[in-house]
């Protein structure tokens, strides 16, 4: 049985290759991401964990006690950094956390909630193959309602139409219902945004849980299928975990090995000819410059072609000579088949014994069927020959 967390599924949805590196190849055990955003999140959560554990022992920490704990936790986390952060950025994040704690202490003191769990893991079996687990910031009992509390150190509020964040909360609610559903009639989420000094509550019902669990089970089974094919004989036909480039790449710990980003860490290779000596970077820059020039010239060429064609057609002339050379105005007829007439045309051609001459296997369609695994390559390796073409795509940086 495989166990999934929401962070695993989120990683897969953002970039399957990062998922492969982290969870399939096991490289996540040897990497770490130093981030002040993540550290603030951890320190704030751990400080509130300290608060409620003290409260469960009938000890209510003062704001001064919380601040002492807060600074100690920052020191512990920073000691594990590979490189010290920029002092100005560290100061900014530290002050943000202080403001969060001051507001929290002022708003929720004397912290009179019936706490059932603090930073506890919940686990739920979704089917015969899949188990889901997640960590809850806090779990409270409020009469017949069980309240799941989540602290959000983000500076923006979750939009009303942000289904992704809500789906994560619904999955956690399913785990809570599985473990405590017989003892409580309702499940409520409490989201606390200290940066915005706001809280938000909403209820979770059984129908929403069923819809979200069904959706994510499909994703988890897809991951299971990809993992099973990852090391098979025909794995090279289809990349089970393709890389997806985006803004998330700048925080990825696997940039040095990812095919989308590792070029940034390559040593400069010097290429020489009788006329020049250039690095790979210089060649790339030359290509981008020439490509941009060619696109501009191609656009101008199309515009001039349109103007010349219109004038020659208007004058009923098929050619024009100049000192620079000659141009010819030519036309060609093309025929298209309306979708509604396709079957009738096939029947007509078949009656004329011409159907075999007009039908042709669509290799592009076959390639797509193999890539999305509608066709099983292991059954076609003696019928289909794989070849690889390559090309360059460039994009000019914005000035």
Secondary structure by P-SEA (a helix, b strand, c coil): cccccaaaaaaaaacaaaaaaccccccccccccccaaaaaaaaaaaaaaaaaaaaaacccccaaaaaaaaaaaaaaaaaaccccccaaaaaaaaaaaaaaaaaaaaccccccccccccbbbbbbbccccbbbbbbbcbbbbcccbbbbbbbbcccccccccaaaaaaaaaaaaaaaaaaccccccbbbbbbbbccccccccccccaaaaaaaaaaaaaaaaaaaaaaaacccccccccccbbbbbccccccccccccccccccccccbbbbbcccccccaaaaaaaaaaaaaaaaaaaaaaaaaaaaaaaaaaaaccccccccccbbbbbbbbbbbbcccaaaaaaaaaaaaccccccccccaaaaaaaaaacccccccccccbbbbbbbbbbbbbccc
